[in-house]
Amino acid sequence: MSEGLYTIGELARRAGLPVRTIRFWSDSGVLPPTGRSAGGYRLYDEAAAARLDLVRMLRELGIGLEDVQRILARRVTMAEVARVHLRTVDAELRALRARRAVLSLISERGATAEETLMLHRIAQLSDAERRQIVTEFVAGTFDGIELSGDAAIIAGWMRELPDEPSPAQLDVWMELAGLMADEGFRARLRRIALAGPGPAGGYDVRARALAEAGPALAKGTAPGSAEGRRVLDRVAGPAADRGALLPWLETVADARVKRYWALLAALNGQEPSPPAVPTLTWVIEALRAHQDARSGG
């Protein structure tokens, strides 16, 4: 050091940086030399050394040289630049977490090449792209239908992949995305929406089915048996309502719809509700059996 000034080599040793880095920053204008030696070499004073420390910190934070220049020229505050870069870093962290979830899921389940590609594509979706998938799903499925009951819940309860998806949640989203792309599933949801709440007391019938037919199913009671008919009477109520009840139950008792509910619960960290389709299927079989019995009688 000569007369309180550093050569570029001395400044590099002081900062622990390569000479080429300091020369590049100097050429870029973010670290102008204080002066020149008699031989034309760049010289830097203590203020330049402090400026170098600031440039180094900003670069380590991922801030580009153009923004560093603007900060040093006081055309923008450090806080303003930091807020912009914070959003960028947050986006990068979300992408890294999704990538990690994909790798964890592949390592855990031994995914095929096709599944790996699907997982990767799902992980690359932005929040906006996931919202767009959901928006298109709801609009295409329920277009022109006044929603009520289950259909309204189905249309409104879609969620996005969490910011920190676990391998299990990523797997759930993959299956959910597959369901939303299934034309048969979309057609079934539309039929459910068009069916509405069903015959009077339809939702009450479903609740009674879980309470009454569930235990009968667990015990192995045959739907067409005499005991099955007694259970059906407690579930279905007056025989006059059963003509409309059977086709409504056949519409709403869909395993894919119930799987949809279970996937949503898993994606949102909620306990899934008890599976209703096996019980409703038992009631449907009982309705058919005893309807045939009445017809035959």
Secondary structure, DSSP 8 states (H G I E B T S, - for coil): -BTTBEEHHHHHHHHT--HHHHHHHHHHTSS--SEE-TTS-EEE-HHHHHHHHHHHHHHHTT--HHHHHHHHTTSS-HHHHHHHHHHHHHHHHHHHHHHHHHHHHHHHHT--HHHHHHHHHHHH--HHHHHHHHHHHHHHHHTT----HHHHHHHH------SS--HHHHHHHHHHHHHHT-HHHHHHHHHHHHHTT-STTHHHHHHHIIIIIHHHHHHT--TTSHHHHHHHHHHH-SGGGHHHHHHHHHHH--HHHHHHHHHHHHHTT-------HHHHHHHHHHHHHHHHHHHH-
